[in-house]
């Protein structure tokens, strides 16, 4: 899979940004040998945290999650690419299409999460 965004994602590895509103995010990404579960060859963990350092949104492929029959991704029963939409979310499948799309979806998720939490 040729994805020029992978180099950009890898350059973001170790980035940690503390926002003026108290939220902060970090990006971890590194190359791994492509496998059945990680065909794109990138292990990643992108997380948004609140003032209490609790993860309130995240996207990763560090572990498999059980995909419901209705949400099978590419026919897989266990999805590795997934997102955690809130504090107690165990994860829902995420369709990895490119590293650029992953980064864009992460920042959209940050904005949506902060907006949702701020309106409570």
DAPETA-V488655 format. One record per residue. N is the residue number from 1. SS is DSSP state (a for helix, b for strand, c for the rest). NEAR is the number of other ideal C-beta (glycine too) atoms within 12 Angstrom. D_FIRST is the distance of its C-alpha to the first C-alpha in Angstrom with 2 decimals. Layout:
n=(N | N)
ss=(SS | SS)
near=(NEAR | NEAR)
d_first=(D_FIRST | D_FIRST)
This chain:
n=(1 | 2 | 3 | 4 | 5 | 6 | 7 | 8 | 9 | 10 | 11 | 12 | 13 | 14 | 15 | 16 | 17 | 18 | 19 | 20 | 21 | 22 | 23 | 24 | 25 | 26 | 27 | 28 | 29 | 30 | 31 | 32 | 33 | 34 | 35 | 36 | 37 | 38 | 39 | 40 | 41 | 42 | 43 | 44 | 45 | 46 | 47 | 48 | 49 | 50 | 51 | 52 | 53 | 54 | 55 | 56 | 57 | 58 | 59 | 60 | 61 | 62 | 63 | 64 | 65 | 66 | 67 | 68 | 69 | 70 | 71 | 72 | 73 | 74 | 75 | 76 | 77 | 78 | 79 | 80 | 81 | 82 | 83 | 84 | 85 | 86 | 87 | 88 | 89 | 90 | 91 | 92 | 93 | 94 | 95 | 96 | 97 | 98 | 99 | 100 | 101 | 102 | 103 | 104 | 105 | 106 | 107 | 108 | 109 | 110 | 111 | 112 | 113 | 114 | 115 | 116 | 117 | 118 | 119 | 120)
ss=(c | c | c | c | a | a | a | a | a | a | a | c | c | c | c | b | b | b | c | c | c | c | c | b | b | b | b | b | b | b | b | c | c | c | c | c | c | c | c | c | c | b | b | b | b | b | b | b | b | c | c | c | c | c | b | b | b | b | b | b | c | c | c | c | b | b | c | c | a | a | a | c | b | c | c | b | c | b | b | c | c | b | b | b | c | c | c | c | c | c | c | b | b | c | c | c | c | c | a | a | a | a | a | a | a | a | a | a | a | a | a | a | a | a | a | a | a | a | c | c)
near=(15 | 10 | 23 | 13 | 26 | 29 | 18 | 21 | 34 | 26 | 16 | 28 | 22 | 14 | 21 | 18 | 20 | 16 | 17 | 9 | 19 | 18 | 28 | 25 | 33 | 28 | 31 | 24 | 34 | 21 | 18 | 19 | 13 | 15 | 14 | 13 | 26 | 25 | 19 | 31 | 24 | 39 | 27 | 37 | 30 | 41 | 32 | 41 | 28 | 25 | 16 | 12 | 17 | 20 | 29 | 32 | 37 | 35 | 44 | 33 | 36 | 24 | 19 | 22 | 27 | 19 | 24 | 16 | 11 | 8 | 21 | 17 | 28 | 19 | 11 | 24 | 17 | 22 | 30 | 33 | 37 | 34 | 38 | 31 | 25 | 22 | 20 | 10 | 20 | 19 | 30 | 25 | 30 | 32 | 23 | 37 | 19 | 22 | 33 | 19 | 22 | 35 | 31 | 19 | 28 | 37 | 22 | 19 | 30 | 34 | 20 | 20 | 33 | 26 | 16 | 17 | 24 | 14 | 8 | 10)
d_first=(0.00 | 3.79 | 6.26 | 9.72 | 11.28 | 10.26 | 12.92 | 15.34 | 15.00 | 15.64 | 18.59 | 20.01 | 20.34 | 24.05 | 24.93 | 27.87 | 29.67 | 33.11 | 34.15 | 37.78 | 37.95 | 37.48 | 33.91 | 31.31 | 27.61 | 25.40 | 21.76 | 20.43 | 16.86 | 15.81 | 13.22 | 13.65 | 12.69 | 9.99 | 12.37 | 13.42 | 14.26 | 11.52 | 8.28 | 6.44 | 9.03 | 11.21 | 14.75 | 16.58 | 20.07 | 21.21 | 24.88 | 27.87 | 31.33 | 34.82 | 37.98 | 38.60 | 35.22 | 34.15 | 30.56 | 30.89 | 27.24 | 23.99 | 20.34 | 18.88 | 17.28 | 19.99 | 21.51 | 21.30 | 23.46 | 25.17 | 23.97 | 26.96 | 27.21 | 27.11 | 23.96 | 21.74 | 18.05 | 16.37 | 19.53 | 19.13 | 22.47 | 21.19 | 18.68 | 17.33 | 15.90 | 19.26 | 21.81 | 25.47 | 27.45 | 30.75 | 32.68 | 33.16 | 29.98 | 28.45 | 25.12 | 23.62 | 20.13 | 17.60 | 14.71 | 11.74 | 9.96 | 9.12 | 10.95 | 13.36 | 14.25 | 14.88 | 17.16 | 18.88 | 19.49 | 20.87 | 23.33 | 24.36 | 24.98 | 27.08 | 29.16 | 29.68 | 30.65 | 33.09 | 34.60 | 35.11 | 36.65 | 38.79 | 40.28 | 41.65)
